Amino acid sequence: MDKSLGSLDWSLVQAFLAVAETGSLSGAARTLGLSQPTVGRHIQTIEDTLGADLFRRKARGMALTELGDTLLEPARAMRNAAEALSRAATGGETEVAGTVRITASLFVSHYILPKVLADVRHEYPEIQIDLVASDQSENLLFREADIAVRMYRPKQLDMITRHIGDVTLGIFAARTYLQRHGRPENINDFLVLDFIGYDRNEEIIQGFRNVGVNVDRNFFSVRTDNQTVYWELVRAGCGVGFSQCRNGRADPLVEELDLPIDIPALEVWLTAHEKIRQNPRVARVWDILAARLVDECDAKPRAS
């Protein structure tokens, strides 16, 4: 091993950390936003450079070798130092002009944020916006985003969070689907309809179980983890699905089903690292997001 970890390309160290912390190439690829083959090549490169194996390949995933385990904490220290440098540089900026990077779910990015960001551009044309539409939790500590719009309360340390409000959810189906299959008058009628679910995400399955209906993945006739595709499947008449009420009620192709089912509301939160939040342009975008997203919520924010 003729090179130290500190002399390696930072992208290789990131790949090492991602595989070590997720336990697989596929998990690391999702974390980094790269393809699985690319992550695999990064790992091969770092092992070739160091002249030693860092992982043992298993039937399901990858485990650290003794050397890999030894290098894990130094690699994390490199990441922490890089994050601290990034935060310090960003927090010290005084110019309003520049880029603000926002991350939000696919659904929020598609149906809600465009009109809000149009207001940002109108009021501050010198600010450029990068919108990261993703259902993964982007790393705010390492500047994968400056501001996150979350549908849950973030719990990371050193973060500024603000509860914007709550969004109600409803049950919807295309009018064409209901004309073919009938409108359910009770829960029994409801449960024999076709349902659209998630593929690997188990949130909808858990929601059914929370109200006493024990279902599994096979209960859903059509499945996708992409939220915007999910809604288009509902609109096309593939079956019954769930959506934010404001979005569903505004769509003439669908109809809301009035059934006695208690669906918990989604909380809407803004979050940013406390130092980055002080950046002038980030602060201006934050304020516009906070003001406009309140209008998209069905319940006002709770007093803190």
N, C-alpha and C positions, 0 to 999 in steps of 0.2 A: 504494500500500500504506500505509494510514493507521493500521494497528494493528501492534504488535509481536507476536511469537509468545508472549511472556510474558503478554500480556493475554488470551489465549484460554482457553476452558474446558478443563480438564485432560483431559476425555474426548476432546476433539478432537485434542489433542496425542498422546494414546495411540493414536488411530486412525491418525494420520499416521505414527507410529513403526512400528506394526504392519504397515501396507502397505509402508512403505519397507524393512522388514527381511524380510518374507516375499515381496514382489514381486507380491502379488495381493490383491484384495478377499476372495476365499474363504479364503486363508491367514490374513489378518488376522482374519477373522471367527472362525476356529477358535481362534486365539491369544487373542482377547478374550472368547470365549464369547458373541458377538453374531451376529445374522443378517447375511448379506452386504448386503442393502439398507440396513440401519442403518449399517454401516461406510461404504457408498457415500454416504449422506446426510451423515455426519460429514466425509468428505473434501470433498464439495461445499460444506459450510458453511465449513470452514476456508479453502478457496480463495476463496469469495465474500467472506469477512471480510478476507482479505489482499489481495484484488483481483488475484490472479495464480494461474497454474497451478503446482501442485507436482509433478504427475505427467503423464507422457505415456501415454496409453492405447495398448496394443499388442494384437496378436491374442491373445497369451497372457501376460496379466499387465499390470503397470504399472511404468514406470521413472521415476525421479526426473528432474525438469527441473533446470536449473542452479540455480534458486532453491531447489528442494526439497533439492538436495544441500548447498547452503549452510546450510540450516536444520537439517539432520540432527543435527549435533553439538550445537548449542544445545538441541535438543529432548531429546537423550540426557542432557545435563547436567541439565535439568529433572527427568527421570525419576530420575537418580541422587540428586538432592537430596531428592526426594519419598520415595524408598526409605530414605534415611538418616534422615529425620524419622520415618518409620513405625517403623523398627527401634529408634531411640532411645526413642520413646514407649512401645513395647511392652516393651522390655528394662527400662525403669525402673519398671514396675508392680510393686506388692508384694502386691496382693490376689489371693487364690485364686479368688474368685468372678468369673465372667465367661465369655466365649466362647473356645473353642479350635477352630480351623478345621483339619480334617484332609482331605487328599486321598489317594485311592487309586484303583486301577483299578476298572472296573465289576465285574469278577469278585470281587475282594477285598472291595469295598464291599458286594456283594450276599450273598456266601456266608460271609464270614469275620468282617468287622468288627462286624456288629450285636451278636453275643453279647459281643464284647470291649467295645464301647461301653456295653452294659448294665451291665457291671462298673464302668466309669468312673462312670456315673450313680448306681449304688448306693453307691459309696464316696465320691463327691464330688458330691452333689446340687446344690451351688451352682455347679458348672461346667456350662455349656451347650455343646453340640457342634454344629458345622456340618460335615457330611460332604459333601465334593465328590467325587462318583463320576464319574471321568473318565479316559479313556485318553490325554488330553493331559497334557503336563508343565506343571502349574501353576507360576507364578512365585513361589517362596518369598521372593524378595527384596522383592517388592512386596505382601506379605501377602495374596496370593490364597489362601495356606494357611499355617498355622503349622508343621504337621508333615506330612510326606509319607511314605507307605508305597510304596516303589519295588521293582520286581522287577529292578533293576539297580543298580550302584553309582553314585551321583551324583558328578559331578566338579566341580561349581561351587565357586569359592573362597568362603571365609568360611562354610562349611557344617559342621555337626557331623553325622557319619554313624555309624551303628552297624549292623554286620552281625548280623542276627537269626538267620539259618540258611538252609538250602536246602530247596526244595520239589521233589519228584520229579514228573515228568510221565509220563503213560501214554497208551495208545491204547484208545479205548472205542467201543462201538457199542450201540445198543438191542438188547435180547434179541429184540424183534419183527423187527428188521432181519436179525439173524443167522439167525433161524428161516426167513426167506424166502430169503436169499442164501447161507446156509452159513457155517460158521466156517473162516477161512483156516488152513491147516496150514503154509504156507510163504510166502515173500515174493511169489512169483508169484500165488498165490491172493489175497494181500492187495492187490496193486496193481490188480486188476480190479474191486475193490469201488467203491462210490460214496464220495466223500470230501467233507467239509464244510471249506471253506477261508475265508480272509479275502477281503474285497473289494479294498481298496486296500493294506492292510498286506501286505507280502511276507515276513513272518517264517516262515510255514509253508512257502512255496515255497523259501526259502533253507535251511530245515531239511532238506527232501527233497534238495536239491542237495548239502548237506554230507555226506549218506550215499551219494552217488553216483547218486541218482535225479533225472534232469533233467526237471522238470515246469514248466509255466507256469500261468497263471490258469485256463485252460480245462480243466485236469485236475480241477478241483473242480466237482462238480455243483450245489452250493448254496454261496453265499458271503455272509458278513456280517462287518463289523468290530466289531459289538457282542458282547462276550464272553459276556454272560448270554444273549442270543439264540442265540449259537453253541451253548451247552450245551443249550439247550432244543431246538434242531434235532437234536442228537445223541440226546437222550432220546426225541424223537418218531419216530426211525427214518429220518431223511433220509439217513443215511450214517455213515461212520466219522469220528471226530474225536479231538481231543487235549484233555486236561484234567489238572488237578492230581490226583494219584492218590488223595489222601484224599477229595476230593469225589466222584470217580467210583466208588470202591470202596464208598462209603456209600450209593450210589443203587441201589435194587433194580431199576430199569428198565433199567439198562445192565450191560454185561459188559466186563471188560478183556481185550484180546487179547494173548496171550503170544507175542510175536515177537522175534527177535534184532535189535532195532533200538535203537541207543544214542541216547537222547534226553537232551540236556543238562538238568541241573536248573536251576530258577530260583532266583536269589539274592534274599533278602528283606532290604531295608535300611530303616531309619528315618533320616530326615534333617530338619534344621531349621537355620535361620540361627543362628549361634553366640550372638548376643545375645538372640534370641527364646527360645532354648532355656533361658535363665536365668530367664525369667518363671516365677513359682511355679506357676501353673495349667498352663502348658505343660509344665513339668518333671514334674508329677504325672501328666498324661495320657501323656507320653512313657514314664514308668516302667511304667505299667500296660500300654501297648501292647507295650513290649519284653518284659515278663514273659509276657504271654498269647500273643503271636505266636510265641514260641519253641515253645509247645505245638502250634502249627499247622504246624511245620516237620518235615521228615523227617531232616534233618541239623543238628546243633548248630552254632552260630557258630564260625568259625575264630578262633584266638587272634590278636590284632592285634600 
